[in-house]
Amino acid sequence: MQQQPPPFQPQLQQQRPRRKGLHGCLIAFIISASVTGAVIIGLVLIASIGSSGANYSKGVDEHPDMQAVWSYGSGDKQVARIGVRGPIMRDMRSTPFGPAYGSAELVMRQIRAAKNNPDIDGIILELDSPGGGITASDMIYEELMSFKRKKPGAVVVALMEDLAASGAYYVAMPADHIIAHPTTLTGSIGVMISTFNIKELAQKVGVTNVTFASGENKGMLSPFEDMTPEQNRLIQEVVDEMHTRFVQLVAESRQLPEEEVRKIADGRVFTSSKAIEYGLVDEQGYWDDAVKKTAQLLGVQKVKVMRYEQEFSLTSLLTSMQQVDMTLSSLLHGNQPQMMYIWKP
């Protein structure tokens, strides 16, 4: 009689040690990850203790500890390249690893570093932004003006890239010369404030707004209430005042009649050629043109371009991880109304 094949059970018994090996690897991985995490936390605590006990001779925000890195070119005079990119928001938050800065605050820290550096004689301001918060834009503007006041003879050249609209154009106003790429969109001189009205939706889903206010206008722009004609007028007055400030600043900085600026300050964007035609931009060009113009304004043949980087540390690394999406989340934060110098197609 033909012999039957052995049962399958012995093969199953041979596979069991492998499964145990996999469990062992998983346990080892978990232990390794836990140890690594503990080490990182320990290093962060040490860094925090060290920084809290340090004796600073100067204010760390007034005199940011940033490293100047050689970026481009060479020459006897040095200038700093500072980029304003993305929505301009000041949002500043505390994290377990230190302060996390919004885009505007980071730009201002670089400008302060350049202002405190006796070797820096100018700034090339690289703009690629739709604008942003009114106050954040104005604060960068003032920081640039402070740079020029502290350093008589210093120059600022603005180089516009894809987009330099609204608040980004506002930021360019301290520039002694503005260059735009042939493909740049700029302008959008205007103000906006927006909110949502979900009153009808709330009624449909059975949501009732309960608000106690000290006056009939305290809840203006509430998403649960319609605005009265008088409230519309009050909000429009605020918008018009902020718009007038923008128009007057452009007229003064670009040496244009205010009435001429008002004719084009209706929020529209311009190509670089149109912007030149209206006197909003000086010329079309590229990076090399901005460097040459900066050198020319400083009365030299060549300039050495530097850029500023935050001094690297474990704390700064972990802090930067906290601020990756901070500016965007601030821009889109809830339904909170915000006064904006921004282009939103």
PyMOL commands that set and color helices and strands:
alter all, ss='L'
color gray80, all
select helices_A, chain A and resi 9-52+103-116+134-150+167-171+199-205+229-254+258-264+272-277+287-298+314-322+326-331
alter helices_A, ss='H'
color red, helices_A
select strands_A, chain A and resi 66-72+77-85+92-95+98-101+120-129+131-133+155-165+177-180+185-187+192-194+269-271+283-284+303-310+338-342
alter strands_A, ss='S'
color yellow, strands_A
deselect
rebuild
show_as cartoon
